[in-house]
Amino acid sequence: MVATPETGPSARGVASTRLPGLPERVEIYEVGPRDGLQNESAVVPVAVKAEFVRRLVAAGLRTVELTSFVPRRWIPQLGDAEELLELLGDDQPPRAPVLVPNEKGLERAVAAGAREVAVFASATESFARRNLNRSVAESLEMFAPVVAQARAAGLPVRGYVSMCFGDPWEGAVPLGQVAEVTLRLAEFGCTEISLGDTIGVGTPGQVAALLDLLGRGGLGVDRLAVHFHDTYGQALANTLTALQHGVTTVDASAGGLGGCPYAGSATGNLATEDLVWQLSGLGIDTGVDLPALARTSLWLAGQLGRPSPSRALAALTPSLQGA
């Protein structure tokens, strides 16, 4: 089939040309305030975090993962979770998930008024031990009651599966191993499961194979999201493959914030600006105002004192500064 030009969303001059077999709309799951900021060595003031969220929402992002209810000693950057939710008040987006590591974290999140939670599992033993100090089986046993209690309280629960395509200690990860963990999270009752290329080594063929395998296991793409890192420049190619397989929720981080502390060459999460540029060019609606998003990332880069790795943001910056 031949691609057909259509009138669609545009962003700073990007031409909109649809390709067959792609969704009309994609939900961007913004992870900047949590996954993006958690690797920053200097603690960002809670007022700056709240303003970051407000600006993201004003740019049209309907899903923003706010923070994590982990003990402060684990991740000092996220030790102000309760204060952030209180400061945001009614300024939260329609979906405002928070990460919880265990039942204690869930209790804190519920007490703070969280409306959606997420749990973070691993497909590999090495990362499960380093991240959770548990085996894969033990970590799943820990998450089962968390998911059950959250669902009983009426909260949606997202499950993350990390190290889906490669692990810095174990190398290539068997897709059957990834599918087993993913399907267990689905059995627990997770309403959405995000497949994470934590160190950014995946390529489109692997993405297609994993989605096909999960489909054969009975897990439809309507419950799946994808979370790519751009270490080897594959994030957008992997995203397009996922879209061609019916996935309509894609994780991204404003300005490309974040990364993996276990991969020295990792360049961070897929930048939301890069994703919006691609989706706009494909005629796919996101509801996101790209110039407003880019101005938000430029503002945050100023707060952090360093430039963003986003290619789209770098290209847009001269026109934004001249506006």
Secondary structure, DSSP 8 states (H G I E B T S, - for coil): ---EE-----STT---EE-TT--SB-EEEE-IIIIIGGG-SS---HHHHHHHHHHHHHTT-SEE--EE---TTT-GGGTTHHHHHHHHGGG--SB--EE--SHHHHHHHHHTT-S-EEEEEESSHHHHHHHHSS-HHHHHHHHHHHHHHHHHTT--EEEEEE-SSEETTTEE--HHHHHHHHHHHHHHT-SEEEEEETTS---HHHHHHHHHHHHHTT--GGGEEEEEB-TTS-HHHHHHHHHHTT--EEEEBGGG----TT-TT---B-BHHHHHHHHHHTT-B----HHHHHHHHHHHHHHHTS----HHHHHHHHHHHH-
